[in-house]
């Protein structure tokens, strides 16, 4: 995992993994950063380059389905600075 603060003041997190045998892997990060240093995060922008996600059941166990994010609350393919104010 590599954390980078870009020249545009963006926090970028890149993941990479190698194995010597076929391996299931799910790289994720559940850290939340308040880049303002305090207060709420409703004015933050989030962009995730992801077309699909894995839904979970009522016990939060992944179902194994690979579903499209388009038109779901998980669609962050475009940053929307007003999203937090609407939700």
N, C-alpha and C positions, 0 to 999 in steps of 0.2 A: 504494500500500500504506500502510495506516495501522495503527500499533501503538498499543494503548490498554491501560493498566493500570486495571482497573475498581475501584470502591469495595469489591468483594468479593475483591480481590487476584487477579483473573484476568487473564491476558494474552490480549488479543483482537487478532487480525490480520484486517483487512478489506481486500479487494482490489476494485479498480474499473479499468475500461479503457474507452476510447472510440476509435473509428476513423472514418475518413471513407470507407472502402470495406469490403465484406465481408472479414472477416479471421478466420482460425483463431487461437485463443488458448488457452493453457493456463497459467493463473496458478497458481504453486505456490511453496512455501517449504520448503526442506530444512534449515533451521536447527534445531538442537536446543539448548534452553536448560535448564540444570540450575538450577532456581529455588531450590534449597536452598543454592547457592553452592559445593557440593562433594559428594563421595561419589557414590553411584549414584542413578539416577532411578526405581528400582523402586516407590517410594512415591508417585510423581506420578500425577495423574489426567489423562486425555486424553479430550476429547469432540469429535467431528467430526460436523457435521450433513450427512451424505452418505449417500444411499441406494444409490449405484452407484459403480463404479470401472472403470478400464480395465486389464484383465489384460495382462501382458507375457509374451513367449516366453522360451525358455532363454537368449537373448542380451540379455534385458531390453528388447526392442523392443516397444512397445505393439502388441497384435494388432488393435486397432480395435473389438473387442467392448466393449460396455457391459454389465457384469455387476452383479448385486445384491451388496451387501456383507453382507446378512443371513446369519448363521450362518457367516461366514468369519472368519479372523484379522484382517481389515481392518475389522470392524464395531465402530466406536467411537461408535455412536449413543447410548450411555449410558456415562457415566464409571464406571469400576470400580476403586476404590482397591486391590483385592487382585489385579488382573490380572497385574501384574509378578511377584508372588510365585508365581503358578501356572505361569507360562510359563518 
